[in-house]
Amino acid sequence: MLDFCGIQPHFIVIKYDRDGNPEAEVDTDLILLIFYTFYLLLQLGFAAHILLTRHEESSSALMWLLVIVLLPVAGIIIYCFFGIIRIKTVGLRIQKIQDFVDSSKNKYLGRQLESYLDNLKEFIPGPDCGNREVHRMLDHLLPARLPLSGNRLELLRDGTGVYPRMLEDIRKAEHSIRMQSFIIMNDPVGRTIFDALEEQAKKGVDVKVQYDSFGSFKASFSYFFHRYVKRKLSNLSIRPFSPFNLLAPWRIQLRNHRKLLVIDGKIAYTGGINISQDNTRLPRRKHIHDLHCRITGPAVAQFQMAFLKDWVYSTRSKLVPQEIPHDFPPQQRVGDSIVRVVDSGPGQNYQGSQNVFYTAAAAAQKSLWILTPYFVPDHSYIMALSMTAARGVDVRIIVPQNNNHPFVALASQSFYRSLLSAGIKVFEKKGNFSHAKAMLVDHEWAFMGSSNCDIRSFRLNFELDFCVEQGEFIADLKKQFDEELAAGKAVKLKTVTNKNVLVKLRENFCALFAPIL
């Protein structure tokens, strides 16, 4: 019998038959004992899982231990969905597939591709090109992603500047279209782009589309993709990346956050813009400000390769050898920019984008400007930025004043005091939500793509970014940063210090969940 502070309660449940006569007595003590014993063993099992998988992240491990202890039943359910990530398991699976692709080009992707990738070496910049210190660091951290010269980049702003250009190039496609997006919406923008893709597929252009099952769940539930799939066009394939499964709820954490469009292997669009009407200026209250880039030149081949490796993983199928010449045409020098593609995620240059952020903090000599919608890094990166500012570097962080995720905004604000005390300038951009993400170092080289400056982008998401040096793009990005700063309001240390205690508690509480925000 259970004992509570010396008191031994005894519960009896009496069952009655249809006539109201007592039929049996059930002692619930045994049931409660079995339940509590089972639940205790379940808690211990999850606690062991946390200690085994998160021993390198003590703050994250402590947070999850508190969740499963302080939130009976609900804590275990929350951990199943948001705590179990299986980075190593998924990473090894993806790495195995990628190693097979890389080591079996003759059989898997075709002899032409092997020769083609070898020919790209002629575009590797010489020792007198670019920032050699940065190149040495990134060559070591990203050995499989070497920089390529001869590229031209065009900075594009918002969906109003991006979608018309994308549609124009889609309609001019002759051989292949590869598209990948975290969010694809069933709205006028999504339907217009997919109608254009369908028209090209009918003309014989090979079209492959990949979407994230979490980010695009609204389109999935509305059968948006099914409308195009059911028409059974042989040249149009639409596939989810790591589809959600209730038996494997941890998949929700490993999201493919990449945004990419490659046309005929010659033109690439990438950056932070998803496929959604919110990126246009039509719904003014919902308008999302963002940045994207149109790229031509040798670097397009690396973007194409990143897409095809994701495609092989999600479909578990070989590519048709006849597709290779169309996906990888001969490249020529079309500009002056040096581009290094950074595709990061479990099994794919794991923590690649994080390595670039740390490289920027270590290598910056004059200035380090970061534009991000979500600033929720770990404590070590806060310290890295503080050391950068201590060297006299002008460190500036621009975040939106109006955030579409209030919990993330509060978590970001919990870092303000540490940042400002270290001499780092923080600006909150006024107006509509800004989803723009970029980094400018010494006004000489930049980093741009899908990565936010947060733990999720650093360790969980599959991201696609690029580093760039030289060319007109750097000057254009500098002008964009000046515009962002002009629309921002500098956060004052005095204001942060004098915040209400309840506000500070709310911010610090949200910061506890930084590993999953």
N, C-alpha and C positions, 0 to 999 in steps of 0.2 A: 504494500500500500504506500502511496506517495506521502511524504512527510514535508509539511510547510511550516517552518519555525515551531516544531514540536506539535503542531496540530495535524491530525490525520483525518482529512475529510474522506467521507465514504459516499460515493454516488451510486445510485441504483436506478436503472431505467426499467420501467415495467411495460411490457408489451401486452396489448389487449386484442382479443379476437373480435369478430364482427358483432357479436352480441354484447360486447362491453365487459366480458369476463377476463380477469387476469390470465395471461397465457404463459408468460415466462419473465424471469428477471435477468437483467444483464448488468454485470458489474463493470462500470466504465473505467475503473482504476487501471485495469489491465490494458484497455484500449489506449488510455492516455499515456501509460508507461511505454507502450510500443511506439506510439506516435512521437513522444519526446525523444526516445532513444534513437529512432530512425532519423529524426530531424537533426539531432546532435551529431550523428555520424555523417549526415549530409553536409552540415556546416564544416565539420573537420575535414571532410574530403575537399570541399571548395577552398578552405583555408590552405590546405596542402598544395592545391593547384596554383593558388596565388603566389605562395612562397617559392614554388618551383619555377614558375614562368616569369615572375616579376622581381626576382631578387636583385636585378641591376637597377630597378627603379623603386627605391624605398618609399618615396612619397606616394606613388601610385599604388604600391602594395598595401600601405597602411590605409589609404582611402578605401580600397575595396574590402579589406578586412573589417573596417568599421561599417561598411554598407551591409555586409551579410550578417553582421552581429546585431546591429541596431535596427535593421528593417526585417523582421521575421517574414519568411517566405518571399515577400516582395523583393528583398535584397538579393536573394538567389536568382530570382527571375531576371532582375535588372542585370546582374552579373553575366547571366547566360547570353543576354542580348548585346551588352556593351563591354563586358569585361574579358570574355574569352575571345581572343583574337587569332591565335594560332599562326602568328607571323612566320615562325620557323617552318612549320609544316607546309603552309602554302608557298612560302619562299623557296623551299627545297623543291617542291613540285614544279614551280615556274622555272627555277634555275635548271632543273633537269631537262625541261623542254627546250629552253633557250640554248643550253649546251649542245643538245642534239641537233638543233637547227644550225648552230655555228660550226659544229664539227662534221656535219654531213651535207655540206652545201651541194656537192655533186649529185647526191641522191635525193635530197629533200627540196632544195630550192633551185637547183639547176646549175650547170657549169658556168653559164653566162653570168650569173650573179656573183660567183666567186671572183671571176675575172674583173667584173665591173667594180666590186668593192676594192680590189687591189689597185685599180686605176685611180681611185679617189685619193690615193696617197700623194699624187702630184699636187694636190691642193693644200697639203699640210704646210702652214706658213714656216718660213725660215727662222733662224735664231734672231734675226734683226727685226722681226715683226711682232708688234704687240708687247704687252707687259710680261717679260720673261719670268719674273718672280711668281706672278699669278699662274702662268702656264705651267711652271714646274710643280706648283702645289696641286693644280687640278689634274695634271697628267698623272700624278701619283695617286690622287683620290679617285679619279675616273679614268683608269688606264684604257678602257675600251671605247671611250668617247673623245677622240682627238679633235682639235679645232680644224676647221676647213676655211680657206680664204676664198675670195671671189664671189661673195654673196651680195645681194641687194635686199634691203629691208625697208618696208614702208609701215610707219606707225599709223594705226587706225583707231578712231575713237567712237565708242558706243555702237549699238546695233545699227543705228541710222547710217553709219559710215562703213560698217562691215558687211551687212547682209546684201546690199545691192552689188558690192564687189564680188562676194562669194557666188551669188546667183549668175552674175555675168560670166565668171570663169567656169562655173558648172555647165552652163549652156554651151560653152565653147569646147568642152571636153571631147576628146576623140577616142580615147582608149580606156581609161580607168579613173574611178573616183573612189577615194577612201575617206570616210568620215567617222569621227569619234567624238562623243560629247558626254559630259557628266549629266547635264540636264537637257532633255528634249521635251518640249511642251506640245500638247495638242491644242495649238492656237493658230492664228493667221500666219505667223512667222514659220512655225513648224510645218504647217500644211503647204505653204508656198515652196519651202525648200524641198520637202519630200515629193511634191508633185513634179518639181524640176528634176529630181533624181530619177523618178519613175519614167519621165519622158526620155531621159538620156539612156536608161536601161532598155527602153523599147527600141532605141536607135542602134543598140548593140554595144554600148559602153558598159564595161563591167563595173558594177557599183556594190561596194561593201560598206555597211554601216554597223557601228558598234556603240551601244549605249550602256550606261551604268544602271543596273536594275533598281538601285535605291534612289539615285538622283532623278531618274525618269519614271518613278512609280506611277505618277498621275497619268502619263501617256500610256503606260502599260495597262492600268486598270480601265482606261477608256477604250481599250482595244485599238489605239491609234496605229501601232506597228502592225497589228494583225490585218488591218485593212489593206496594207501594201503586200504583206506576205501571202495572203490568200489569193492574190491575183496570179501567183505562181510564175513570175517572170524569172527566167533562168539566169538573167544577168543582174538581178537585184537580191542581195542577201542582207538580212538584218538580224543581228544577234546581240543578246545581253552579255555583259561581262559579269561572271560570278553571280548567276541568278539567285535570288533570295529563296531560302529553304527553311521551313520551320524546324526541321530536324537538324539544321546546322545554322542556328541563329547568329553565330559569330561572323558569318559572311557579311553581315550588314556593316561591320567595322572596316573591312578592307575594300575601300571604294576606289573605282577608277575615275579619278578627278580630271582626266586629260580632256583637252579640247583641240581637235585637229581636223583639218581638211586638206587632203593632198590630191591634186588633179594632174593626171598624166605623168606623175613623177617629176613634174617641173615646177609646180606652184604649191606652196604650203601656207595655210592659215593656222595660226596658233596664238594662244594668249589666255585671257580669262573669260571670254564671252561664250555663254551657252546658247542654245537654240531656244529663244523665248521672246515673246513680245515685250516682256518687261525691260528688255535691253533697248527698246526703241523709246522714242519720246512721246508716244501716243498716250499711254496711261500716265499722265504727269505725276500723279501721287505715288505711283509704283516705279517710276523710271529708275533704272539702275545704270549708273555711270561705270564704264569699264574700258579697258584697253585691249587691243588685239594687234596682230602683226601679219603682214603679207610678205612672204619670203620666196625669193628665187635664187637659184645657184646650187652649188654642190651640196650644201647642207640639207637640201630637200631629201636627198637619198637617205640620210640618217633618220629624218622624221618618218619616211616611208617604212624603213626597217622597224622602227618602234611600233608602228601600227601593225605590221604583218606579224610581229612576234606576239602581240596581244591577240591577234586574230587566231593564230595557231593554238594559243593556250585555251581560248574560250571555245573553239570549235573542235579541238583535238583532231584536226584534219590537215592533210598535206595541201600545199598550194599547187595549182596546176602549172606545170613548167612553162606553158605558153604565155602565162600572165607576166612572167618576169621581164621580158624586153619592154613591155608597156609600163610596168611599174618603175623600172630603172633605166630610163633612156640616158644616152651620153650627156654629161654635164659640161657646161662652159662657164667661164668667168663672166659674170654680169654686173659685178659691183666691187666695192672696196672693203666690205665688212668681213671680219673673221668671226665665225659662228661655231660654238660648241654646243651640241644638243645634249641635254641632261634628262634622260628618262629614268625616274627613280621610283622605287617601290620594293616590296618583298621579292627577293629573287632577281631584281633588276636594279643594279647599282643602289642597293639598299642605303637609305639615308643620303642619297645623292644630292638632293636639294639642300638638305641641312649642311652638307659639306661645303657647298658654295656659300651659304650664309656665313659660316664660320671663317671661310677663306677671306671673304670680304672684310670681316671684322679684323682679321689678322693682317691683311695686306694694305688696307686703306691708309693713305698718307695725309690726305688733305680733307676729304669729305666722304661720308657714307650716308646716303639718303635712302630710306626705306618707305615704300608706299604699299600698304596692305590693308585689306578690310578687316582681318582678324589677327590681332597681335597677342598671341597666347603661347609664347615659347616657354621652355623650362628655365630654371634658375641659372643654369650654366651659361645659357646664351645671354641672359641679362648681365651676368658678370663679364662675358666677352665684350659686349657693347660698352660696358662701363670702363673696361681697360682701354678700349679704343678711344673713348672720349678723354681718358686720362692722358693719352699721348698727344692731346691737342687736336685731334681729328674732329671736324664738324659733323656730329652725328644727329640726324633728324629722322623722326618717325611720324608718318602721316597716316591717321586713321579716320574713318568716318564719324562724324558727330552723331548721326542717326544710323544705327546699325539694324540690320534685319534679324539679328539674333541677339536679343537683349542680354542673355546670360553671358555670351561671349564678350559683349561690350563691358559688362561689369567686371568680368575677369581681367580684361585688358586694363581697366582703370585701377585695379588693385596694384599694378606694377608702376604706376605713374610716379609715386613718391621715390622709389628706388632709382628710376630713370632720371628724373629731374635732379635729384641729389647728386648724381654722378656727372651732371653737366650735359646730359642728353636733352635735346629739344623735342618736345612732343606737340604736334599740331592736330587739332580735330577739324576736319573739313566740314563746312556747313552745307546745308542743302540736302538734296536727295541722297539716298544710300550710294556709296561709292564701293564698287567691287574691284576696283583697279588694283593691280599688284605689279610692282617693279622695284628694282634696286639699282641705284646709280653710284658708282665708286670713283672718286677723284675726277668726276666728269670725263673719265677716259674709257671705262668699260661698264657694262650693264648686265643685269640678269632680269629675265622676264618670262612669264609663262602662266602655269596654273597654280603654282605653289603659293600658299599663304605663309606668313611667318608665325607658324603655330606647330604644336606637337603633332597634330594629325597629319599635316603635310610632311613634316620631318620624318615620321616613323610609320604611319599607317597607310596613307593614300598612295595610289599609283599616280604620279605626277609627271608632267611633261613641260620642261622649261628649256631655255637656251641662254648661254652667255654670248655677248657680242662686244667686239672692239672695232674701232675705226668706222669710217663711212658717215654719211649724213644722219644715220639713225641716232647716234649718240647726241648730236645737237638737237634733234627733234625731241628726244626723250627729256633732255635738259629743259627745253621750253615747256614741256608738259608738266614736269616737276614744279617749275616756277608758277604755272597756273594753279596747280594743286595747293601750293603753299599760300598763294595769294587768296585762295578761297578758304583758307584754314584759319583757325584761331589758336594762338599759342597758349598752352596750358601752363599756368603759373604754380610754382611750388607752394606758395602761400595759400592758394585756393584749395589745393589738394590736402595740405596739412590741416586746414580748418574745417574739413568735412565733418558732418554729423557722425556720431559714433554708430548709429544704426546703418548709415550709408556704407561706412567702412566695413561693418560686419557683413553686410549683404555682398559687397565686392569680394571680400576675402572668402566668403562661403562659396561663391561661384568659382573662384580661383582654385578651390580644392578639386574641381572637376576638369581642370585644364587638360589632363591626359585624354579625355574623350570628347571635348568640345569641338 
